[in-house]
């Protein structure tokens, strides 16, 4: 009876010595290459040099060592095909029954800030993927392993049954093809970017969790994380309390985090159904939370709260009586956790909120397709805009215009936000015409008893002067909008007539 043979060649050397030692203990021969062979020998593992198998030295700085018929013949030959067996015998080729390979660290290489194209090219593995694919294709006879976490399972099966189980080999084959597919996609993405190509898009995401259901109970859903870690991301948040996040929780929480990204000063936002219901800045986190809550004490019920401030005991005690689904912050003090974790279902999430200079891609699925754009993370300062009216904003109005401009970009279009004192007074979202959104926002503001000194922010230009007329009737003294309508002059004239200042930013923020 012939000896079983394993070929071991790994970049990730975690656990490989113990794995090879166990194979030898179970009577397997171990073939190894380069650095793997050196490591195994240093640890007392008896190994066969790949060059002794192929009869050919490693050449071209190790680029060519396993690309040989005595390797791939031993992997690809079917054990149940007599012609394959005959071909191996005639050419002095022995079977290889297990391949343990993982690939050159291409991702780690291109993640370095000073990486060159030459460095990237040298970390493109050729022989490794070839061996994995050959072994995976012949999984009925060959075990292929590319993840160290599978070593113990493989040894246990060989020890118990003399070889791995057929169903295990099929699973490992699928893992190997996934490994090579991810690797090739990563290389293709890098090379295509360097070449300026964009007619194909490769995406790679890892499962975070399977969700109970999607947007509605009859829809299945999963949550995946991208390979690149970014700030203000729910995918890498640390959950400290509460039940699992739902699909709608994740959507809403993500929307809230994108609003928080806009602010450096203490800020808090309450959010429902992807739209802010109350938002405010303050001298500290407590004041920001209090103002955000008071902006709409009704809509916040069952909502999501996000703040860029550490949540302390005082904030926690103010938040606790309110029914909230999620609270997100960069940090919770131990005292705050003592207060909030008494509500077992309240989800508490610590989120990385340091700006990282990255501009992530945004993916939106459509039926049969995918829209891709850069995430809208830049916001032109209102003070860099142009005052179009005879009257220009006061210092306090300018502050509120800046605040409102950063909020309105995160409200579903058509969007209008009414603001005073660094606090939202009314939010008009998702209406089919802009005057409808303005009416909603100003009705909310006036219902709070605020009838003067209001500023208004609009995510798009005014197609008519009706919004300006309404604003003047409801106590608005300053407006910020992007401009760009063929009827801009009508709105400017109406603002001058009503004594309202109006600033054009020249930058639009639609959110569909």
RAJOZI-V473073 format. One record per backbone hydrogen bond with DSSP energy under -0.5 kcal/mol. NH is the residue of the N-H (numbers start at 1). CO is the residue of the C=O. If there is no record, write none. Layout:
NH/CO + NH/CO
//
This chain:
6/29 + 7/98 + 8/6 + 8/31 + 9/100 + 13/11 + 16/13 + 19/15 + 20/16 + 21/17 + 22/18 + 23/19 + 24/20 + 25/21 + 26/22 + 27/24 + 28/23 + 29/4 + 31/6 + 31/29 + 32/48 + 33/8 + 36/33 + 37/33 + 38/34 + 39/35 + 40/36 + 41/37 + 42/38 + 43/39 + 43/40 + 44/41 + 45/40 + 46/44 + 47/45 + 48/30 + 50/32 + 52/49 + 53/49 + 53/50 + 54/50 + 55/51 + 56/51 + 59/64 + 63/60 + 64/59 + 65/63 + 68/66 + 71/68 + 72/68 + 73/69 + 75/71 + 76/72 + 77/73 + 81/78 + 82/80 + 85/81 + 86/82 + 87/83 + 88/84 + 89/85 + 90/86 + 91/87 + 92/89 + 93/88 + 96/74 + 97/5 + 98/5 + 99/143 + 100/7 + 101/99 + 101/145 + 102/9 + 106/104 + 109/105 + 110/106 + 111/107 + 112/109 + 115/112 + 120/116 + 121/117 + 122/118 + 123/119 + 123/120 + 124/121 + 125/123 + 130/126 + 131/127 + 132/128 + 133/129 + 134/130 + 135/131 + 136/132 + 137/133 + 138/134 + 139/136 + 141/138 + 142/138 + 143/97 + 145/99 + 150/147 + 151/148 + 154/150 + 155/151 + 156/152 + 157/153 + 158/154 + 159/155 + 160/156 + 161/157 + 162/158 + 163/157 + 169/165 + 170/166 + 171/167 + 172/168 + 173/169 + 174/170 + 175/171 + 176/172 + 177/173 + 178/174 + 179/175 + 180/176 + 181/177 + 182/178 + 183/179 + 184/180 + 185/181 + 186/182 + 187/183 + 188/184 + 189/185 + 190/186 + 191/187 + 192/188 + 193/189 + 194/190 + 195/191 + 196/192 + 196/193 + 197/192 + 206/225 + 208/223 + 209/223 + 211/209 + 211/221 + 214/216 + 214/219 + 219/216 + 223/209 + 225/206 + 227/204 + 229/227 + 232/352 + 236/233 + 237/234 + 238/350 + 239/237 + 240/238 + 240/348 + 241/348 + 243/345 + 247/213 + 250/246 + 251/247 + 252/248 + 253/249 + 254/250 + 255/251 + 256/252 + 257/253 + 258/254 + 259/255 + 260/256 + 261/257 + 262/259 + 263/260 + 268/280 + 269/306 + 270/278 + 271/304 + 272/275 + 275/272 + 277/270 + 278/270 + 280/268 + 281/422 + 282/266 + 288/284 + 289/285 + 290/286 + 291/287 + 292/288 + 293/289 + 294/290 + 295/291 + 296/292 + 296/293 + 300/296 + 301/298 + 302/323 + 303/300 + 303/323 + 304/271 + 305/326 + 306/269 + 307/328 + 308/267 + 311/331 + 312/310 + 316/312 + 317/313 + 318/314 + 319/315 + 320/316 + 321/317 + 322/319 + 324/322 + 325/303 + 326/303 + 327/347 + 328/305 + 329/349 + 333/311 + 337/333 + 338/334 + 339/335 + 340/336 + 341/337 + 342/339 + 343/340 + 344/342 + 346/343 + 347/325 + 348/241 + 349/327 + 350/238 + 351/329 + 351/349 + 360/358 + 362/373 + 364/371 + 366/369 + 369/366 + 371/364 + 373/362 + 375/360 + 377/375 + 384/381 + 385/382 + 386/504 + 388/386 + 388/502 + 389/502 + 398/394 + 399/395 + 400/396 + 401/397 + 402/398 + 403/399 + 404/400 + 405/401 + 406/402 + 407/403 + 408/404 + 409/405 + 410/407 + 411/408 + 413/511 + 416/428 + 417/457 + 418/426 + 419/455 + 420/423 + 424/279 + 425/418 + 426/418 + 428/416 + 429/427 + 430/412 + 431/414 + 437/433 + 438/434 + 439/435 + 440/436 + 441/437 + 442/438 + 443/439 + 444/440 + 445/441 + 446/442 + 447/443 + 448/444 + 448/445 + 449/446 + 450/445 + 451/449 + 454/475 + 455/419 + 456/478 + 457/417 + 458/480 + 459/415 + 463/461 + 469/465 + 470/466 + 471/467 + 472/468 + 473/469 + 474/470 + 474/471 + 475/472 + 476/471 + 477/454 + 478/454 + 479/501 + 480/456 + 481/503 + 488/485 + 490/487 + 491/487 + 492/488 + 493/489 + 494/490 + 495/491 + 496/492 + 497/493 + 498/494 + 499/495 + 499/496 + 500/495 + 501/477 + 502/391 + 503/479 + 504/386 + 505/481 + 506/482 + 509/459
//
